[in-house]
C-alpha cells in the first residue's frame, strides 16, 4: 500500500442466482510510511520484521470502526 492513499474495499459473492455486493468501506493510509493512524486518531509507529509489518506498540483504540465504544472489561468473571 502507498502512504497517504485512500483505498476502497467491498466484498461480493457470486453463485447461480447472481452476484451480491456488501457495503463499501474505505480507509486512508498514514501520510508517513513509518506509522499508522487508528480510528481515534492515535499515531502508531510501525516496524518491519523480516517480510511482516507490525505496530511498535499496543493499539490504544477505544471504538470499533462503526463508532461503537469498545467496553473496558476489567472483571475476569465477565470474560467467562
N, C-alpha and C positions, 0 to 999 in steps of 0.2 A: 504494500500500500504506500501511497505517497503522502508526505506531510502536508497538512493544510488542505486536504481534499475531502469533499463530501461524497459519500457513497450511498447508493440506494439498493436495498435488498427486498426481495419478495419471493415467498415460497409458492410453489404451484404443484399440482398433481394432475396427471393425465391418465384416464382409463377409457373404457369403451363408451362411457357416457359423455366424454369430452374432457375439457381442461377447466380446473377451478383454481383461482388465484387467492392467496392470502393477502393480508394487509401489507402495504408498503411501509418499510421502515428506512430511516436514514440516520447516518452518523457522520461526523466530521473528525478526521484525524487531527491531532495537535499540529500546530504550526511548526513545532520543532520535532525532529525525529528522535529526540532524546527523552521524550516524556509523552504521557497520555493524560487526557483530562476526562474525569468521570462526570456523571450527570449532576453532581453537586458543585462542579467547578474545581474540584481538588486536582492539582497537578501532581502526577505520579511519575517519578523518574523511571526509566526502563534500562535494562541491561541485557546484552546478548550473551548467552551461554551456549557455545557450540552453534547449532543452527536454530536455536529457540530464543524467543524474546520474552522476558519476564519483567514484572514490575519489581523495582528495587526495594519496595516496602509494601506492607499490607495496605489494602484499599481501605478508605475511610468513608465510603459511600453510605448514605443514610436513607436512600429511597430507591425503589425499582424504577425502570425506565418509563413506566406509566405514571410516575409521580407518587405512588403509594409509599408511605413510610415503612421502612423495614423495622419490625419490632426489635427492641433491645432486650433479649431474654437473658436474665442472669440466674434464674431459679432452675437448678438441674432437674427438678420434678416436671417442669413444663416441657422439657426436651423429650421426656419419655411419654 
